[in-house]
Amino acid sequence: MKKSPAWRSAVAVQIVLIAAIAAAVFMGIYGVISSHKSGGDETTAAQQHDGGDNSETASAKPEPFTAANASACLTWDIAQDGSATGFKEVPCSEPHRFEVSKTEDLSVYPTSEFGPDATRPALTRQHQLRDELCESATVSYLHGKWDPNGKYDVASILPPQSAWDRGDRTLLCGLQTTDDHGVPQLNTGNVEASEQANLTKPGECLAIDDKQVPHVVDCAKPHQMETVSVIDVGKQFPEGYPDGKDMDKFLSDTCTAATEDYLGGEEQLYQSTLQPFWGSITEASWNGGTKSVNCFLVHARAGGGFSAITGSATGGRQALTIDGKPPEERPERNPLREDKDDKPAPESAAPAPAPAP
């Protein structure tokens, strides 16, 4: 089980139950990625690429993906049936699905497992090779700047079957991001210079399944979290990893302000009955390239866990249901001090005219 940052909430400072459920939820978010790494089909698209003209001989120039070296970026198109076409190398500044960290030649593998007559490894063996040959090499390629709890997976690509049959034993190690189904997604830029946090976009809602894994869903469907903003913690603390209390104070203030802006004011937040909720960053993740967290809106149940919400909080309390019921009625409050301070001060009296000489 991976270590993961703790969650924080404006309510969690005083209510232990939110802190307790937060850890499980954040673990769940990272469980999406760990499941891809442990059993996901990262190489499916590359495996189904047809490798070009099957009449090529072993002496012919290999397909571009087999010639790629470290720091090359690769992309391909994915059809609805999962097949891949247009496998090519592109500048990393352009959208791509894979960044190469190292090229391995399996023909020189210490055993004769991958000799001329060897069959192409099945997925289970490919995952073993990825763990054995790629992870350490990829971390070195990134000069240690990789957050294993972040959005990038270490992955591998083998030649398509036709190229394997012609004797190509190239294995590419690299990095990619994947969706819930393990399909490689498009990214731009080099990983080492990129934000590695696993983030959702403002306005996206997350439903947490029975395994505590969150998935983006339509906000009209039951969900537990609504994304408010992305907070760049690194910009606030450019000198390095901050003291825990300083980071928590910054995130509390920033997320609370963001939720008020998102809903149109503090009164709207109060009437929604929802609470600001945010992630934190461990020092290991910070050093690995994660500098940002999400700010969310949630509703904590008195007995523990998060309530099921339908509707977006941006529609006001009338657009929400919480565990199937309208938000509880809020008692009227006296105007907040800041509301009073916002009122213009009365104009001062005009100065009396100077006495006649």
Secondary structure as a PSIPRED ss2 file (coil, helix, strand):
# PSIPRED VFORMAT (PSIPRED V4.0)

   1 M C   1.000  0.000  0.000
   2 K C   1.000  0.000  0.000
   3 K C   1.000  0.000  0.000
   4 S C   1.000  0.000  0.000
   5 P C   1.000  0.000  0.000
   6 A C   1.000  0.000  0.000
   7 W E   0.000  0.000  1.000
   8 R E   0.000  0.000  1.000
   9 S E   0.000  0.000  1.000
  10 A C   1.000  0.000  0.000
  11 V C   1.000  0.000  0.000
  12 A C   1.000  0.000  0.000
  13 V C   1.000  0.000  0.000
  14 Q C   1.000  0.000  0.000
  15 I C   1.000  0.000  0.000
  16 V H   0.000  1.000  0.000
  17 L H   0.000  1.000  0.000
  18 I H   0.000  1.000  0.000
  19 A H   0.000  1.000  0.000
  20 A H   0.000  1.000  0.000
  21 I H   0.000  1.000  0.000
  22 A H   0.000  1.000  0.000
  23 A H   0.000  1.000  0.000
  24 A H   0.000  1.000  0.000
  25 V H   0.000  1.000  0.000
  26 F H   0.000  1.000  0.000
  27 M H   0.000  1.000  0.000
  28 G H   0.000  1.000  0.000
  29 I H   0.000  1.000  0.000
  30 Y H   0.000  1.000  0.000
  31 G H   0.000  1.000  0.000
  32 V H   0.000  1.000  0.000
  33 I H   0.000  1.000  0.000
  34 S H   0.000  1.000  0.000
  35 S H   0.000  1.000  0.000
  36 H H   0.000  1.000  0.000
  37 K H   0.000  1.000  0.000
  38 S H   0.000  1.000  0.000
  39 G H   0.000  1.000  0.000
  40 G C   1.000  0.000  0.000
  41 D C   1.000  0.000  0.000
  42 E C   1.000  0.000  0.000
  43 T C   1.000  0.000  0.000
  44 T H   0.000  1.000  0.000
  45 A H   0.000  1.000  0.000
  46 A H   0.000  1.000  0.000
  47 Q H   0.000  1.000  0.000
  48 Q H   0.000  1.000  0.000
  49 H C   1.000  0.000  0.000
  50 D C   1.000  0.000  0.000
  51 G C   1.000  0.000  0.000
  52 G C   1.000  0.000  0.000
  53 D C   1.000  0.000  0.000
  54 N C   1.000  0.000  0.000
  55 S C   1.000  0.000  0.000
  56 E C   1.000  0.000  0.000
  57 T C   1.000  0.000  0.000
  58 A C   1.000  0.000  0.000
  59 S C   1.000  0.000  0.000
  60 A C   1.000  0.000  0.000
  61 K C   1.000  0.000  0.000
  62 P C   1.000  0.000  0.000
  63 E C   1.000  0.000  0.000
  64 P H   0.000  1.000  0.000
  65 F H   0.000  1.000  0.000
  66 T H   0.000  1.000  0.000
  67 A H   0.000  1.000  0.000
  68 A C   1.000  0.000  0.000
  69 N C   1.000  0.000  0.000
  70 A C   1.000  0.000  0.000
  71 S C   1.000  0.000  0.000
  72 A C   1.000  0.000  0.000
  73 C E   0.000  0.000  1.000
  74 L E   0.000  0.000  1.000
  75 T E   0.000  0.000  1.000
  76 W E   0.000  0.000  1.000
  77 D E   0.000  0.000  1.000
  78 I E   0.000  0.000  1.000
  79 A C   1.000  0.000  0.000
  80 Q C   1.000  0.000  0.000
  81 D C   1.000  0.000  0.000
  82 G C   1.000  0.000  0.000
  83 S C   1.000  0.000  0.000
  84 A E   0.000  0.000  1.000
  85 T E   0.000  0.000  1.000
  86 G E   0.000  0.000  1.000
  87 F E   0.000  0.000  1.000
  88 K E   0.000  0.000  1.000
  89 E E   0.000  0.000  1.000
  90 V E   0.000  0.000  1.000
  91 P C   1.000  0.000  0.000
  92 C C   1.000  0.000  0.000
  93 S C   1.000  0.000  0.000
  94 E C   1.000  0.000  0.000
  95 P C   1.000  0.000  0.000
  96 H E   0.000  0.000  1.000
  97 R C   1.000  0.000  0.000
  98 F E   0.000  0.000  1.000
  99 E E   0.000  0.000  1.000
 100 V E   0.000  0.000  1.000
 101 S E   0.000  0.000  1.000
 102 K E   0.000  0.000  1.000
 103 T E   0.000  0.000  1.000
 104 E E   0.000  0.000  1.000
 105 D E   0.000  0.000  1.000
 106 L H   0.000  1.000  0.000
 107 S H   0.000  1.000  0.000
 108 V H   0.000  1.000  0.000
 109 Y C   1.000  0.000  0.000
 110 P C   1.000  0.000  0.000
 111 T C   1.000  0.000  0.000
 112 S C   1.000  0.000  0.000
 113 E C   1.000  0.000  0.000
 114 F C   1.000  0.000  0.000
 115 G C   1.000  0.000  0.000
 116 P C   1.000  0.000  0.000
 117 D C   1.000  0.000  0.000
 118 A C   1.000  0.000  0.000
 119 T C   1.000  0.000  0.000
 120 R C   1.000  0.000  0.000
 121 P C   1.000  0.000  0.000
 122 A C   1.000  0.000  0.000
 123 L H   0.000  1.000  0.000
 124 T H   0.000  1.000  0.000
 125 R H   0.000  1.000  0.000
 126 Q H   0.000  1.000  0.000
 127 H H   0.000  1.000  0.000
 128 Q H   0.000  1.000  0.000
 129 L H   0.000  1.000  0.000
 130 R H   0.000  1.000  0.000
 131 D H   0.000  1.000  0.000
 132 E H   0.000  1.000  0.000
 133 L H   0.000  1.000  0.000
 134 C H   0.000  1.000  0.000
 135 E H   0.000  1.000  0.000
 136 S H   0.000  1.000  0.000
 137 A H   0.000  1.000  0.000
 138 T H   0.000  1.000  0.000
 139 V H   0.000  1.000  0.000
 140 S H   0.000  1.000  0.000
 141 Y H   0.000  1.000  0.000
 142 L C   1.000  0.000  0.000
 143 H C   1.000  0.000  0.000
 144 G C   1.000  0.000  0.000
 145 K C   1.000  0.000  0.000
 146 W C   1.000  0.000  0.000
 147 D C   1.000  0.000  0.000
 148 P C   1.000  0.000  0.000
 149 N C   1.000  0.000  0.000
 150 G C   1.000  0.000  0.000
 151 K C   1.000  0.000  0.000
 152 Y C   1.000  0.000  0.000
 153 D E   0.000  0.000  1.000
 154 V E   0.000  0.000  1.000
 155 A E   0.000  0.000  1.000
 156 S E   0.000  0.000  1.000
 157 I E   0.000  0.000  1.000
 158 L C   1.000  0.000  0.000
 159 P C   1.000  0.000  0.000
 160 P C   1.000  0.000  0.000
 161 Q H   0.000  1.000  0.000
 162 S H   0.000  1.000  0.000
 163 A H   0.000  1.000  0.000
 164 W H   0.000  1.000  0.000
 165 D H   0.000  1.000  0.000
 166 R C   1.000  0.000  0.000
 167 G C   1.000  0.000  0.000
 168 D C   1.000  0.000  0.000
 169 R C   1.000  0.000  0.000
 170 T E   0.000  0.000  1.000
 171 L E   0.000  0.000  1.000
 172 L E   0.000  0.000  1.000
 173 C E   0.000  0.000  1.000
 174 G E   0.000  0.000  1.000
 175 L E   0.000  0.000  1.000
 176 Q E   0.000  0.000  1.000
 177 T C   1.000  0.000  0.000
 178 T E   0.000  0.000  1.000
 179 D C   1.000  0.000  0.000
 180 D C   1.000  0.000  0.000
 181 H C   1.000  0.000  0.000
 182 G C   1.000  0.000  0.000
 183 V C   1.000  0.000  0.000
 184 P E   0.000  0.000  1.000
 185 Q C   1.000  0.000  0.000
 186 L C   1.000  0.000  0.000
 187 N E   0.000  0.000  1.000
 188 T C   1.000  0.000  0.000
 189 G C   1.000  0.000  0.000
 190 N C   1.000  0.000  0.000
 191 V H   0.000  1.000  0.000
 192 E H   0.000  1.000  0.000
 193 A H   0.000  1.000  0.000
 194 S C   1.000  0.000  0.000
 195 E C   1.000  0.000  0.000
 196 Q C   1.000  0.000  0.000
 197 A C   1.000  0.000  0.000
 198 N C   1.000  0.000  0.000
 199 L C   1.000  0.000  0.000
 200 T C   1.000  0.000  0.000
 201 K C   1.000  0.000  0.000
 202 P C   1.000  0.000  0.000
 203 G C   1.000  0.000  0.000
 204 E C   1.000  0.000  0.000
 205 C E   0.000  0.000  1.000
 206 L E   0.000  0.000  1.000
 207 A E   0.000  0.000  1.000
 208 I E   0.000  0.000  1.000
 209 D C   1.000  0.000  0.000
 210 D C   1.000  0.000  0.000
 211 K C   1.000  0.000  0.000
 212 Q C   1.000  0.000  0.000
 213 V C   1.000  0.000  0.000
 214 P E   0.000  0.000  1.000
 215 H E   0.000  0.000  1.000
 216 V E   0.000  0.000  1.000
 217 V E   0.000  0.000  1.000
 218 D C   1.000  0.000  0.000
 219 C C   1.000  0.000  0.000
 220 A C   1.000  0.000  0.000
 221 K C   1.000  0.000  0.000
 222 P C   1.000  0.000  0.000
 223 H E   0.000  0.000  1.000
 224 Q C   1.000  0.000  0.000
 225 M E   0.000  0.000  1.000
 226 E E   0.000  0.000  1.000
 227 T E   0.000  0.000  1.000
 228 V E   0.000  0.000  1.000
 229 S E   0.000  0.000  1.000
 230 V E   0.000  0.000  1.000
 231 I E   0.000  0.000  1.000
 232 D E   0.000  0.000  1.000
 233 V H   0.000  1.000  0.000
 234 G H   0.000  1.000  0.000
 235 K H   0.000  1.000  0.000
 236 Q H   0.000  1.000  0.000
 237 F C   1.000  0.000  0.000
 238 P C   1.000  0.000  0.000
 239 E C   1.000  0.000  0.000
 240 G C   1.000  0.000  0.000
 241 Y C   1.000  0.000  0.000
 242 P C   1.000  0.000  0.000
 243 D C   1.000  0.000  0.000
 244 G H   0.000  1.000  0.000
 245 K H   0.000  1.000  0.000
 246 D H   0.000  1.000  0.000
 247 M H   0.000  1.000  0.000
 248 D H   0.000  1.000  0.000
 249 K H   0.000  1.000  0.000
 250 F H   0.000  1.000  0.000
 251 L H   0.000  1.000  0.000
 252 S H   0.000  1.000  0.000
 253 D H   0.000  1.000  0.000
 254 T H   0.000  1.000  0.000
 255 C H   0.000  1.000  0.000
 256 T H   0.000  1.000  0.000
 257 A H   0.000  1.000  0.000
 258 A H   0.000  1.000  0.000
 259 T H   0.000  1.000  0.000
 260 E H   0.000  1.000  0.000
 261 D H   0.000  1.000  0.000
 262 Y H   0.000  1.000  0.000
 263 L H   0.000  1.000  0.000
 264 G C   1.000  0.000  0.000
 265 G C   1.000  0.000  0.000
 266 E H   0.000  1.000  0.000
 267 E H   0.000  1.000  0.000
 268 Q H   0.000  1.000  0.000
 269 L H   0.000  1.000  0.000
 270 Y H   0.000  1.000  0.000
 271 Q H   0.000  1.000  0.000
 272 S H   0.000  1.000  0.000
 273 T C   1.000  0.000  0.000
 274 L C   1.000  0.000  0.000
 275 Q E   0.000  0.000  1.000
 276 P E   0.000  0.000  1.000
 277 F E   0.000  0.000  1.000
 278 W E   0.000  0.000  1.000
 279 G E   0.000  0.000  1.000
 280 S C   1.000  0.000  0.000
 281 I C   1.000  0.000  0.000
 282 T C   1.000  0.000  0.000
 283 E H   0.000  1.000  0.000
 284 A H   0.000  1.000  0.000
 285 S H   0.000  1.000  0.000
 286 W H   0.000  1.000  0.000
 287 N H   0.000  1.000  0.000
 288 G C   1.000  0.000  0.000
 289 G C   1.000  0.000  0.000
 290 T C   1.000  0.000  0.000
 291 K C   1.000  0.000  0.000
 292 S E   0.000  0.000  1.000
 293 V E   0.000  0.000  1.000
 294 N E   0.000  0.000  1.000
 295 C E   0.000  0.000  1.000
 296 F E   0.000  0.000  1.000
 297 L E   0.000  0.000  1.000
 298 V E   0.000  0.000  1.000
 299 H C   1.000  0.000  0.000
 300 A E   0.000  0.000  1.000
 301 R C   1.000  0.000  0.000
 302 A C   1.000  0.000  0.000
 303 G C   1.000  0.000  0.000
 304 G C   1.000  0.000  0.000
 305 G C   1.000  0.000  0.000
 306 F E   0.000  0.000  1.000
 307 S C   1.000  0.000  0.000
 308 A C   1.000  0.000  0.000
 309 I E   0.000  0.000  1.000
 310 T E   0.000  0.000  1.000
 311 G C   1.000  0.000  0.000
 312 S C   1.000  0.000  0.000
 313 A H   0.000  1.000  0.000
 314 T H   0.000  1.000  0.000
 315 G H   0.000  1.000  0.000
 316 G C   1.000  0.000  0.000
 317 R H   0.000  1.000  0.000
 318 Q H   0.000  1.000  0.000
 319 A H   0.000  1.000  0.000
 320 L C   1.000  0.000  0.000
 321 T E   0.000  0.000  1.000
 322 I E   0.000  0.000  1.000
 323 D C   1.000  0.000  0.000
 324 G C   1.000  0.000  0.000
 325 K E   0.000  0.000  1.000
 326 P C   1.000  0.000  0.000
 327 P C   1.000  0.000  0.000
 328 E C   1.000  0.000  0.000
 329 E C   1.000  0.000  0.000
 330 R C   1.000  0.000  0.000
 331 P C   1.000  0.000  0.000
 332 E C   1.000  0.000  0.000
 333 R C   1.000  0.000  0.000
 334 N C   1.000  0.000  0.000
 335 P C   1.000  0.000  0.000
 336 L C   1.000  0.000  0.000
 337 R H   0.000  1.000  0.000
 338 E H   0.000  1.000  0.000
 339 D H   0.000  1.000  0.000
 340 K H   0.000  1.000  0.000
 341 D H   0.000  1.000  0.000
 342 D H   0.000  1.000  0.000
 343 K C   1.000  0.000  0.000
 344 P C   1.000  0.000  0.000
 345 A C   1.000  0.000  0.000
 346 P C   1.000  0.000  0.000
 347 E C   1.000  0.000  0.000
 348 S C   1.000  0.000  0.000
 349 A C   1.000  0.000  0.000
 350 A C   1.000  0.000  0.000
 351 P C   1.000  0.000  0.000
 352 A C   1.000  0.000  0.000
 353 P C   1.000  0.000  0.000
 354 A C   1.000  0.000  0.000
 355 P C   1.000  0.000  0.000
 356 A C   1.000  0.000  0.000
 357 P C   1.000  0.000  0.000
